[in-house]
Amino acid sequence: MAATWTIVSMDRDIKQAEKDNVVTKFHYRVEDKDNDNNSAFSLGSVSVTLGSSSFVTYENITHDVALQWAKDALGEDKVKTIEANIASEIAELKTPTKACGVSW
């Protein structure tokens, strides 16, 4: 299993610090699926601040760049935690440890 990360949307300020179309937040989806088609996903958002060295306007940001910036903003530990939580959800689907319902 390998989690797939997708940037689903980006918030931006039309004008910020004399710059146009400054991305301020990434909204992401992380999903994974095992060989038995058990799947899980997580949605989240992460804010970013205008950097001084390598500004890229909204129109010029590629998905790969946005994804890298989002993961950098989250940090390596948070990225690993998100992926581990998804893997745990899939494991629970595959071999349930909890159930609900009524006995009648």
C-alpha positions as CSV (number, residue, x, y, z in Angstrom):
1,M,0.0,0.0,0.0
2,A,1.2,3.5,-0.8
3,A,-0.9,6.5,0.2
4,T,-1.8,8.9,-2.7
5,W,-1.8,12.6,-1.9
6,T,-3.8,15.1,-3.9
7,I,-4.2,18.8,-3.5
8,V,-7.9,19.4,-4.0
9,S,-8.0,23.2,-3.6
10,M,-5.9,26.2,-2.8
11,D,-6.9,29.4,-1.0
12,R,-5.3,32.6,-2.0
13,D,-5.2,36.3,-1.3
14,I,-5.8,38.3,-4.5
15,K,-3.2,40.9,-3.1
16,Q,-0.7,40.5,-0.3
17,A,2.4,42.4,0.5
18,E,2.5,43.9,-3.1
19,K,2.2,40.4,-4.6
20,D,-0.7,39.1,-6.6
21,N,-2.5,35.7,-6.1
22,V,-0.6,34.6,-3.0
23,V,-1.5,31.0,-1.9
24,T,-2.3,30.9,1.8
25,K,-3.7,27.4,2.3
26,F,-3.7,24.0,0.7
27,H,-6.6,21.5,1.0
28,Y,-5.5,17.9,0.5
29,R,-6.9,14.4,0.3
30,V,-4.8,11.4,1.2
31,E,-6.1,7.9,0.3
32,D,-4.9,4.4,0.2
33,K,-6.3,1.0,-0.8
34,D,-5.2,-2.6,-0.1
35,N,-5.2,-5.6,-2.5
36,D,-8.7,-6.5,-1.2
37,N,-10.1,-3.0,-2.1
38,N,-10.4,-1.9,1.5
39,S,-9.8,1.8,1.4
40,A,-9.6,4.8,3.7
41,F,-8.9,8.5,3.2
42,S,-8.2,11.7,5.1
43,L,-9.0,15.3,4.3
44,G,-7.1,18.2,5.7
45,S,-5.8,21.7,5.2
46,V,-2.6,23.4,6.0
47,S,-1.8,27.1,6.0
48,V,1.4,28.5,4.4
49,T,2.9,31.9,4.5
50,L,4.4,34.1,1.8
51,G,8.1,33.2,1.4
52,S,10.6,35.8,0.5
53,S,13.0,33.7,-1.7
54,S,11.0,31.8,-4.2
55,F,7.6,33.4,-4.7
56,V,5.4,31.6,-7.3
57,T,2.0,33.0,-8.2
58,Y,-1.1,30.9,-8.1
59,E,-1.3,30.5,-11.8
60,N,2.2,29.0,-12.0
61,I,2.0,26.5,-9.2
62,T,1.9,22.9,-10.4
63,H,0.3,20.1,-8.4
64,D,3.7,18.6,-7.6
65,V,5.0,21.9,-6.2
66,A,1.8,22.5,-4.2
67,L,1.9,19.0,-2.8
68,Q,5.6,19.4,-1.7
69,W,4.8,22.7,-0.1
70,A,1.8,21.2,1.8
71,K,3.9,18.3,3.0
72,D,6.7,20.6,4.0
73,A,4.2,22.8,5.9
74,L,2.8,19.7,7.7
75,G,6.2,18.3,8.5
76,E,7.5,14.8,8.1
77,D,6.1,13.5,11.4
78,K,2.5,14.7,10.6
79,V,2.7,13.2,7.1
80,K,3.8,9.9,8.5
81,T,1.0,10.1,11.2
82,I,-1.7,10.8,8.5
83,E,-0.5,7.8,6.4
84,A,-0.3,5.6,9.5
85,N,-3.8,6.5,10.5
86,I,-5.1,5.6,7.1
87,A,-3.2,2.2,7.2
88,S,-4.8,1.6,10.6
89,E,-8.3,2.2,9.2
90,I,-7.7,-0.2,6.4
91,A,-6.3,-2.8,8.8
92,E,-9.5,-2.4,10.9
93,L,-11.7,-2.9,7.9
94,K,-9.7,-6.0,7.0
95,T,-9.8,-7.6,10.5
96,P,-12.4,-5.7,12.6
97,T,-11.9,-5.4,16.3
98,K,-15.1,-3.5,16.9
99,A,-18.7,-3.8,15.9
100,C,-22.0,-2.1,16.5
101,G,-25.7,-3.0,16.2
102,V,-28.4,-4.6,18.2
103,S,-28.9,-8.1,19.3
104,W,-32.5,-8.5,18.3
